[in-house]
């Protein structure tokens, strides 16, 4: 990375001008140069910047993402529909990230579930807004738990954890994270009787419409659930006893031609197809440029960055 705006800039302040990372260096680190102008002339002093130990440059493939250490949560507000984790250390968790909750004391029914983060107050709290928008509440709040940041694989299509299912002529299914289901796709449901709406288990339905907003993730399906038992999470005590160890999930069940694009009367040309399993590899390589490298930069600076793949000479 090179700071085009700072090279030769006449200022008394130390400026970050160049950073690099090479394979073999630890993730999140970087080495670089800083520049200090010694006079008004076009001369400056370049010096090796102190090595960045965290939030520097990271590289990973989403099919083989890095792992993150578990962070402690001291409370989970869940009985008022807010679903907020109290955390003294939120680590690198940011809005849009995914977290998995482990051993949620007094709320074991969501232990093992994955959630998408909708708000973060650094070193104070993390909000699970998609869960909150589903309308589900628990009888009691959770206490301690372990929060693990995860980077999901990007194969498509994928299953999603269910946050709630409404009882209606055309049911709405809410998820704990944004989904990639499409109008016309067929979906099925896997859940135990502990979740109340056992009538929907192993049933297929077609997706009529989708929502993926900043806080709501849902689909509307062509299934009348008005006569079904209400969907509800099992209690923490029943989960501990092993009566509901399998999460409630929605998944693509079979090959299905997508006959329309958002409207039953508008044909999609050419027609799309959703298959049984995760068949479309949408994984990609990502480079994260952390905030630590910009500590001595100025807002408005223009940076160039590039990546090189070095030649590999194999022994003949």
Secondary structure as GFF3:
##gff-version 3
##sequence-region A 1 316
A	DSSP	beta_strand	2	3	.	.	.	ID=ss1
A	DSSP	beta_strand	15	20	.	.	.	ID=ss2
A	DSSP	beta_strand	29	37	.	.	.	ID=ss3
A	DSSP	beta_strand	44	48	.	.	.	ID=ss4
A	DSSP	beta_strand	52	61	.	.	.	ID=ss5
A	DSSP	beta_strand	71	73	.	.	.	ID=ss6
A	DSSP	beta_strand	75	77	.	.	.	ID=ss7
A	DSSP	beta_strand	84	86	.	.	.	ID=ss8
A	DSSP	beta_strand	98	102	.	.	.	ID=ss9
A	DSSP	three_ten_helix	108	110	.	.	.	ID=ss10
A	DSSP	beta_strand	114	116	.	.	.	ID=ss11
A	DSSP	beta_strand	119	121	.	.	.	ID=ss12
A	DSSP	beta_strand	125	127	.	.	.	ID=ss13
A	DSSP	alpha_helix	129	132	.	.	.	ID=ss14
A	DSSP	beta_strand	145	150	.	.	.	ID=ss15
A	DSSP	beta_strand	155	156	.	.	.	ID=ss16
A	DSSP	beta_strand	160	165	.	.	.	ID=ss17
A	DSSP	beta_strand	172	175	.	.	.	ID=ss18
A	DSSP	beta_strand	186	190	.	.	.	ID=ss19
A	DSSP	three_ten_helix	193	195	.	.	.	ID=ss20
A	DSSP	three_ten_helix	198	200	.	.	.	ID=ss21
A	DSSP	beta_strand	204	212	.	.	.	ID=ss22
A	DSSP	beta_strand	217	221	.	.	.	ID=ss23
A	DSSP	alpha_helix	236	240	.	.	.	ID=ss24
A	DSSP	beta_strand	249	252	.	.	.	ID=ss25
A	DSSP	beta_strand	256	260	.	.	.	ID=ss26
A	DSSP	beta_strand	267	274	.	.	.	ID=ss27
A	DSSP	beta_strand	280	281	.	.	.	ID=ss28
A	DSSP	beta_strand	285	289	.	.	.	ID=ss29
A	DSSP	three_ten_helix	291	294	.	.	.	ID=ss30
A	DSSP	beta_strand	303	304	.	.	.	ID=ss31
###
